[in-house]
Amino acid sequence: MGDKFEFLRKVMNNSLFSNSIWAIAGSFISKGINFASIAFIAKILGPEMFGEYNVIQLTVGLFGTVSGLGLGLAATKLIAEWRERDIEKVGRIIGTLYTLSFIISLIVAISFFTTSKLVAIELLNNEKLTILLQITSVIVIFDAINGVQNGVLTGFESFKEIAIVSTFVGVISAPLLVAGAYYYGLVGLAVMLLLTRLLNVIVNRIYLEKKFKERKIHVRAKISKLELKNILDISIPAFLSSIATSPVNWISTSIFVNQPGGYKDIGTYNAGNQLRTLVLFLPDSAGKITIPKLANEFGDKNLKKFKKTVSVTFLLNLVLSVLPAMVLYIFGGFFQQFMGLKFNLSDDLIAIVLLTGVLIAVTNAIGYIFICSNLIWYDFLLRVFWGLALILIIVFYGKGNGAVGYGLSILFASVVHMVMQLVILMFNFKLFYNDKK
């Protein structure tokens, strides 16, 4: 009996177990709140306005990708790799990340603001989006800073703090966003988005300052030449991988909305697509845990543990996405009834969205291998293939087949992505077929 209690005690004290609990709890609460708030916002706005809101979000995401420059991922990998070996180096890394993030995001935000009218009229065929894009242009600064902050916390494996922050911000943000949409439409929603992003940065800063004090880390807002190369070696390919994704999403959506009923169909698809966030919340939690663990194991050249962690992550992502997808498909009718006849979410669309979520969970798990073993350029090339496939499918098939056609286009492109990943693993990724130590 004592042996059993000793085993349970060891499990409870295991860092991977405790990190898993906090990451899952934080993800469950924050994504659950987000899911509920977005569902209410969609119901308030209706399909067409919700489609416009989705386009605004994608545009912010496009500029945000440029301003982020992959620095969040660089923060996670470098902090995880050096946190136990060189605390002064960690301080220089964080200071460089902060400074780079602010300078780049400020330039991007100014560019975003000044081009908002051109983008709204010439590319999105919707002049009333101009003021909304101008309001949300400032968000790219907060998102870039928040990306670095989360990357640093993840590198320290501070999943408890991340869970607390995401829960607190989610609880405060949800009613503000819903109220903004209800009383002031898209303008109110845009203003509330800006305020909640600022809140996230402030709360993250409070927890980070505590972490720096505990570990006696001295951070100066200064670019260190010693650390700049290491950061850019990770952030540039990570940025290119992201830039191969965000512009593709934006381009494919802009192509789709430039047709009669395009904004309404995008709104319908994205209403159903909220179910995908529920499919991905457990796999995403696993990723937050395993990326710093994989980076640490690879940095220590412990390839045996590295391979084992990769295998476990892959299986977890598969199981943890398939099970919720099955449950959500069975009970999808409740969500359809809640959204109402305005959205007319079909069973086919629900199935497409859920299956896409499973495929993305699997491709993400495979992508962790490339990211954490200094082969991130593979991830970039794969996303280029995915992007080209998506745009071609949208143009030749998805554009004329409504919300279901748009969803099928994303599903087919995800299949292309996964197949290419597996081909590279089988023929080019020697690490997992050798027993090197």
C-alpha positions in Angstrom: 0.0 0.0 0.0 2.9 2.3 0.9 4.4 1.6 -2.5 1.2 2.7 -4.2 1.2 6.0 -2.3 4.8 6.5 -3.1 4.1 6.0 -6.7 1.3 8.5 -6.7 3.5 11.0 -4.8 6.1 10.7 -7.5 3.6 11.2 -10.2 2.1 14.3 -8.6 5.6 15.7 -8.1 6.7 15.0 -11.7 7.2 18.2 -13.6 5.7 16.9 -16.8 2.5 15.8 -14.9 2.1 19.1 -13.0 2.8 21.1 -16.2 0.3 19.1 -18.0 -2.4 19.7 -15.4 -1.8 23.5 -15.4 -1.5 23.8 -19.2 -4.7 21.8 -19.8 -6.6 23.7 -17.1 -5.5 27.0 -18.4 -6.3 26.0 -22.0 -9.6 24.5 -21.1 -10.8 27.6 -19.2 -9.5 30.3 -21.6 -10.6 28.5 -24.7 -13.9 27.6 -23.2 -14.5 31.2 -22.3 -13.4 32.3 -25.8 -15.6 29.7 -27.5 -18.6 30.9 -25.6 -17.9 34.6 -26.2 -17.3 34.2 -29.9 -20.5 32.1 -30.2 -22.5 35.0 -28.6 -20.7 37.6 -30.7 -21.5 35.7 -33.9 -25.1 35.4 -32.9 -25.3 39.1 -32.2 -23.6 40.2 -35.4 -25.1 37.7 -37.8 -23.3 35.9 -40.7 -22.3 38.9 -42.8 -21.0 41.2 -40.0 -19.4 38.2 -38.4 -17.6 37.5 -41.7 -16.4 41.1 -41.7 -15.1 40.6 -38.1 -13.2 37.5 -39.2 -11.6 39.4 -42.1 -10.5 42.1 -39.6 -9.0 39.4 -37.3 -7.1 37.8 -40.3 -5.8 41.2 -41.3 -4.6 41.9 -37.8 -3.0 38.5 -37.8 -1.3 39.1 -41.1 0.4 42.3 -39.8 0.9 40.7 -36.4 2.9 37.8 -38.0 5.3 40.4 -39.5 5.7 42.3 -36.2 6.1 39.1 -34.2 9.1 37.9 -36.4 9.0 34.4 -34.7 10.4 35.9 -31.5 8.0 34.0 -29.3 9.2 30.7 -30.4 12.9 31.9 -30.2 12.1 32.9 -26.6 10.7 29.5 -25.7 13.6 27.5 -27.2 16.5 29.6 -26.0 15.1 30.1 -22.4 14.5 26.4 -22.1 17.9 25.6 -23.4 19.9 28.1 -21.2 17.8 28.6 -18.1 19.8 26.2 -16.0 23.2 26.9 -17.5 23.8 30.6 -17.9 21.4 33.1 -16.2 23.3 36.1 -17.5 22.8 34.9 -21.0 19.1 34.4 -20.3 18.9 38.1 -19.2 20.6 39.3 -22.4 18.3 37.1 -24.5 15.1 38.5 -22.9 16.3 42.1 -23.1 17.1 41.6 -26.8 13.8 40.0 -27.5 11.9 42.8 -25.8 13.7 45.5 -27.7 13.4 43.8 -31.1 9.7 43.1 -30.5 8.8 46.7 -29.7 10.8 48.3 -32.5 9.6 46.0 -35.2 5.9 46.0 -34.1 5.9 49.8 -33.9 7.0 50.1 -37.5 4.5 47.5 -38.6 1.6 49.2 -36.7 2.3 52.5 -38.4 2.4 50.8 -41.8 -0.8 49.0 -41.0 -2.6 52.2 -39.9 -1.5 54.2 -43.0 -2.5 51.5 -45.5 -5.9 50.6 -43.9 -8.0 52.5 -46.3 -6.2 51.1 -49.3 -6.5 47.6 -48.0 -10.2 48.0 -47.2 -11.2 49.5 -50.5 -8.9 47.9 -53.1 -8.3 44.4 -51.6 -11.3 43.7 -49.4 -13.9 45.6 -51.4 -15.4 47.0 -48.2 -14.7 50.7 -47.4 -16.5 50.6 -44.0 -13.7 48.3 -42.7 -11.3 51.2 -42.9 -12.0 52.7 -39.4 -12.0 49.2 -37.9 -8.6 48.3 -39.4 -7.2 51.7 -38.1 -8.5 51.0 -34.6 -7.1 47.5 -34.5 -3.7 48.4 -36.1 -2.4 49.1 -32.6 -3.1 45.5 -31.6 -0.1 44.3 -33.5 2.2 46.0 -30.9 0.5 44.3 -28.0 0.4 41.0 -29.7 4.1 41.1 -30.5 5.0 41.9 -26.9 2.5 39.3 -25.6 4.1 36.7 -27.9 7.5 37.3 -26.4 6.1 37.3 -22.9 4.3 34.0 -23.4 7.4 32.5 -25.0 9.6 33.4 -22.0 7.1 32.0 -19.6 6.8 28.8 -21.6 10.6 28.5 -21.7 10.6 28.6 -17.9 7.8 26.1 -18.0 5.7 28.5 -15.9 2.5 26.8 -16.9 0.7 27.7 -13.7 1.3 31.4 -14.3 0.2 31.1 -17.9 -3.0 29.4 -16.8 -3.7 32.1 -14.2 -3.1 34.9 -16.7 -5.2 33.3 -19.5 -8.0 32.6 -17.1 -8.0 36.1 -15.6 -7.8 37.8 -19.0 -10.5 35.6 -20.4 -12.9 36.2 -17.6 -12.5 40.0 -17.9 -12.4 40.1 -21.7 -15.4 37.9 -22.6 -18.1 40.2 -21.2 -16.3 43.3 -22.6 -16.2 41.9 -26.1 -19.8 40.7 -26.0 -21.0 44.1 -24.6 -19.0 46.0 -27.2 -20.6 44.0 -30.0 -24.1 44.2 -28.6 -24.1 48.0 -28.0 -21.8 49.3 -30.6 -21.4 46.6 -33.3 -18.1 46.1 -35.0 -16.6 49.4 -33.8 -17.3 48.5 -30.1 -15.9 45.1 -30.7 -12.7 46.5 -32.2 -12.2 48.9 -29.3 -12.7 46.1 -26.7 -10.2 43.9 -28.6 -7.6 46.6 -28.2 -8.3 47.1 -24.5 -8.2 43.3 -23.7 -4.9 42.9 -25.6 -3.4 45.7 -23.4 -4.7 44.0 -20.3 -3.0 40.8 -21.3 0.4 42.5 -21.7 0.1 44.2 -18.3 -0.8 41.0 -16.4 1.9 39.0 -18.1 4.4 41.7 -17.1 3.5 41.4 -13.5 4.2 37.6 -13.4 7.4 38.0 -15.4 8.8 40.5 -13.0 8.2 38.1 -10.2 9.9 35.3 -12.2 13.0 37.5 -12.9 13.2 38.4 -9.2 13.0 34.8 -8.1 15.8 33.7 -10.5 17.8 36.9 -10.1 17.7 37.6 -13.8 18.7 41.1 -14.8 16.9 42.3 -17.9 17.9 45.4 -19.8 15.9 46.7 -22.8 18.9 46.5 -25.1 19.9 44.5 -28.2 22.8 42.3 -27.4 25.1 41.4 -30.3 26.1 38.3 -28.5 22.6 36.9 -28.5 21.2 38.5 -31.7 22.5 35.7 -34.0 21.1 32.9 -31.9 17.7 34.6 -31.8 17.6 35.3 -35.5 18.7 31.7 -36.3 15.5 30.5 -34.8 13.1 33.5 -35.3 13.8 34.0 -39.0 12.8 30.5 -40.2 9.9 30.5 -37.6 8.8 33.8 -39.1 9.1 32.5 -42.6 7.0 29.5 -41.6 4.4 31.9 -40.1 4.5 34.2 -43.1 3.9 31.2 -45.3 0.6 30.7 -43.3 -0.9 34.1 -42.4 -0.7 35.7 -45.8 -2.1 32.5 -47.4 -5.1 32.6 -45.0 -5.6 36.3 -45.8 -5.2 35.9 -49.5 -7.5 32.9 -49.8 -10.1 34.7 -47.7 -9.8 38.0 -49.7 -10.3 36.0 -52.9 -13.4 34.3 -51.4 -15.1 37.5 -50.1 -14.7 39.3 -53.4 -17.9 37.7 -54.7 -21.6 38.1 -53.9 -22.4 36.6 -50.5 -18.7 36.1 -49.8 -18.7 37.8 -46.3 -21.8 35.9 -45.3 -20.3 32.5 -46.3 -17.1 33.3 -44.5 -19.1 34.2 -41.4 -21.0 30.9 -41.6 -17.8 28.9 -42.0 -16.1 30.6 -39.1 -19.1 30.2 -36.8 -18.8 26.4 -37.4 -15.1 26.6 -37.2 -15.3 27.6 -33.5 -15.8 23.8 -32.9 -12.3 23.3 -34.2 -10.9 25.3 -31.3 -12.4 22.7 -28.9 -10.8 19.8 -30.9 -7.4 21.5 -30.6 -7.4 22.7 -27.1 -5.9 19.5 -25.6 -3.4 18.9 -28.4 -2.3 22.5 -28.1 -1.8 22.1 -24.4 0.4 19.1 -25.1 2.5 21.2 -27.5 3.1 23.9 -24.9 4.5 21.3 -22.5 6.5 19.3 -25.0 8.2 22.1 -27.0 10.4 23.3 -24.1 10.9 19.7 -23.0 12.0 18.7 -26.5 14.2 21.7 -26.8 15.9 21.0 -23.5 16.5 17.3 -24.4 17.8 18.1 -27.8 20.1 20.8 -26.3 21.4 18.3 -23.8 22.0 15.8 -26.8 19.7 13.3 -25.0 18.3 11.8 -28.3 16.8 8.7 -26.7 14.6 10.8 -24.4 14.0 13.2 -27.3 12.6 10.4 -29.6 10.5 9.0 -26.8 8.9 12.4 -26.1 8.2 12.9 -29.8 6.4 9.6 -30.0 4.3 10.2 -26.9 3.4 13.7 -28.2 2.3 12.4 -31.6 0.1 9.7 -30.1 -1.3 12.2 -27.5 -2.2 14.7 -30.2 -3.9 12.0 -32.3 -6.0 10.6 -29.4 -6.7 14.0 -27.8 -8.1 15.4 -31.0 -10.0 12.3 -32.3 -12.0 11.8 -29.1 -13.4 15.4 -28.7 -14.1 15.5 -32.5 -16.3 12.4 -32.2 -18.1 13.8 -29.2 -18.6 17.2 -30.8 -20.0 15.6 -34.0 -22.5 13.5 -32.0 -23.7 16.6 -30.1 -23.2 19.1 -32.8 -26.9 19.6 -33.2 -27.0 21.6 -30.0 -24.5 24.1 -31.4 -26.4 24.3 -34.6 -29.6 25.1 -32.7 -27.9 27.7 -30.6 -26.5 29.6 -33.7 -30.0 29.5 -35.3 -31.3 29.6 -38.8 -29.3 32.7 -39.8 -26.2 30.7 -40.0 -27.7 27.4 -41.2 -24.7 25.3 -40.2 -25.0 22.0 -42.1 -23.9 18.6 -40.8 -21.4 18.4 -43.7 -19.8 21.7 -42.6 -19.5 20.5 -38.9 -17.9 17.2 -40.1 -15.4 19.1 -42.3 -14.4 21.5 -39.5 -13.9 18.7 -37.0 -11.8 16.5 -39.3 -9.7 19.5 -40.2 -9.0 20.0 -36.5 -7.8 16.4 -36.2 -5.4 16.8 -39.2 -4.0 20.1 -37.8 -3.4 18.4 -34.4 -1.4 15.7 -36.1 0.6 18.1 -38.4 1.4 20.2 -35.4 2.8 17.2 -33.5 5.1 16.4 -36.5 6.1 20.0 -36.7 7.5 20.0 -33.2 10.2 17.6 -34.4 11.4 20.1 -37.0 11.1 23.1 -34.6 13.0 21.6 -31.7 15.8 19.9 -33.6 17.1 22.9 -35.5 15.4 21.8 -38.7 12.8 24.5 -38.7 13.5 25.3 -42.4 11.6 22.1 -43.3 8.6 23.5 -41.6 8.8 26.7 -43.7 9.0 24.7 -47.0 6.1 22.5 -46.0 3.9 25.5 -45.2 4.8 27.0 -48.6 3.4 23.8 -50.2 0.3 24.0 -48.0 -0.3 27.6 -48.9 0.0 27.1 -52.7 -2.3 24.1 -52.4 -4.9 26.1 -50.5 -4.9 29.1 -52.8 -5.2 26.9 -55.9 -8.1 24.8 -54.4 -9.9 28.0 -53.3 -9.6 29.5 -56.8 -10.6 26.4 -58.8 -13.1 24.8 -56.4 -13.8 26.6 -53.1 -14.8 30.0 -54.4 -18.0 28.8 -56.0 -19.2 26.4 -53.4 -20.1 28.5 -50.4 -19.1 27.8 -46.8 -18.7 24.0 -47.4 -16.5 24.6 -50.4 -14.3 26.9 -48.3 -14.1 24.3 -45.6 -13.2 21.5 -48.0 -10.5 23.6 -49.5 -8.8 24.0 -46.1 -9.3 20.2 -45.4 -7.7 19.2 -48.7 -4.8 21.6 -48.2 -4.2 20.1 -44.7 -4.1 16.6 -46.2 -1.4 17.8 -48.6 0.6 19.3 -45.7 0.5 16.1 -43.6 1.5 13.9 -46.6 4.5 16.1 -47.3 5.5 16.0 -43.6 5.4 12.2 -43.6 7.4 12.0 -46.8 10.2 14.2 -45.3 10.2 12.2 -42.1 10.5 8.9 -44.0 13.3 9.9 -46.4 15.2 12.9 -45.0 14.9 12.9 -41.2 17.7 10.5 -40.2 17.6 11.5 -36.5 14.7 9.2 -35.7 16.1 6.1 -37.4 19.6 6.2 -35.8 20.5 5.1 -32.3 23.0 7.9 -31.7 23.7 9.0 -28.2 
